[in-house]
């Protein structure tokens, strides 16, 4: 998100999902779309199979979508920047760039040219493992289309070079004029029904709602006035992973966790568990007992989405009203009511009567949500932000005629390999992800019998050649060890993964691969490198 | 033969609602046409084609089947009386098909059959297809019924012409909202039937597909190629009026356990996976093949007719264009 915000001025999908149906080329990089965003994938699938749109899939694994792809680029893990720079190199060499777009709408093109000049097909082929013909073909398909979309997800962001990867995607789109038009843009897919909304509402350490920086005194004054307080902090706070470190060093004494399960989801989770045990006062607010809640001093039982009403903002920036379907269980409250009660007891009476009243405040203090009112949402399928006033129709695609930041900024990046290279002791790369039936740490999905039956346990995906070398068969148990921990998993042998790479999921606390993952962070977005760490594997 | 003025339907259904639970097609809060219990004045004149077939009344998405309390185990069945108004002929065909399946080889599904016995069906013939995806004639069924209903209605504009199909139906037509039909109405029904047969244009070629599948002309590679698209949502199964597979599981209750069953789908990997981990249908292609072979091959062998009644719901629902219509056309291209 930080990457796209720097390049374009806004860190969200540039297009709506409906527009996928008119795209001519999809360049899917680091998104296992069929497993993780199946309904968005269905739009891609229909457009590819019925309208002959072209599909380029760049993913180290042969993910399901690769089966429908015009071209599958199975690059080495962590080589996204050189891959994207290499494509830009070819585009410039062939003169396929959009000169007018670059001139009118962007800045620092010279800087980009200088950097990508070094990423010759020979060098890129050597770094990424992709042959030169495929690179050339991918560059031609993407650059020559009128309406081309880049689609990415955690495969791009969960690296120490995550922000660089995102900026490189933005560079590629700007170089070819593929942003700011219908069915044309850069589309990061968000993984939860309201993660976009949570970010929009300022559930981030450095901004108020609508990405208004806490460091901006005008913004601070506006919020102080709205809330009738003075002295709001002008310092950015900590991200989750930084909080864990601060807990370990004793800088953080109390932690209030809402709807998160860091004891399973954090990288290097043994370290996280040690840190959380040091907390003097841990509060967990959730709908089920989680592993993190087991450590809590106080548990606040919240209600599920079906037991409350409010709004969600989905991945395409569409704000939708959600109604209440079930009566809450006794002793539970909606999250907003819990927060109001805590705040009131802590000395700041928070007296909202309903989600509607909260949305009214959002409308007042958040320019991009100014016109997204309850009454308009009630009679529609939602509104796309930015929607600054009551007469504004909403914005299905961003950056038309002008980027949110004015000119689009080319920020060329160099190749930074993953934090932990393989060596003799730890010769495999472990990459982690998810499977369709389970959601995150499984606090909800593992309670649903059919979903649990679909994907009952963690497995370690391994290439047949590696399996032969390790003398393991389908289902054999292996010990996977990194510098941080050891986990025992059954193997699943599949040609869909490269030699020297293994894959597993973090849905299963009883076999938590996050005991192996590394806490190395992207320096800007502070996202951990879940996609790459070094492990050894032995038969047990 | 009788007839009923359309503006008398609501009073009639309200009368019926006094002695049984009446369901009719109505637009839900989420803008889907669904079979919904009759409320105050909620009858919707547009019968249309509901998103989910009336299967949902006979075989609910989730139902409790057994309760365990201490040492006592008791069956839970629902024998309440229902009346379904606005059932389409293909849906009646699907119910008749399911009746045979649920009582096959002397084994009766008590939950299904107890509901079925208490159910009255008022069907509405289709004098034109309710949607572009309808293909009942091609699927060997008809847009009107010869049997299987209590009352069948034909839409003649201001009136529905009503034909009884059972003793229960005869009795219903004694309701004061019905009036005697005229000789013209009788002739009119024949005209409506002719029109119904002529107006259906969608013909994917079910007979040819059945023949090709019987001859084993469709290979594994065919299914794998199509299954590359399948996102495994199970939607085709859930909306299908003849799909009745379910999963069984226990949930704790206040003083014991309740055994429940919920709709399940053969497209899910876990549906056929065995305890050892072995899966006889190991790929999405094998599972897609299973589903369509069941409908177009094994149902024909076991029941003498295909399990697809041509309602087209799977083609309406599938997000990737893999409904029965598309599959049948692909099979015929082999």
Interface residues (C-beta under 8 A of the other chain):
Chain A: X34 X38 X39 X41 X42 X45 X46 X49 X50 X64 X67 X68 X323 X436 X449 X450 X453 X454 X455 X456 X475
Chain B: X29 X228 X229 X231 X232 X233 X247 X249 X262 X264 X268 X269 X270 X273 X277 X319 X320 X321
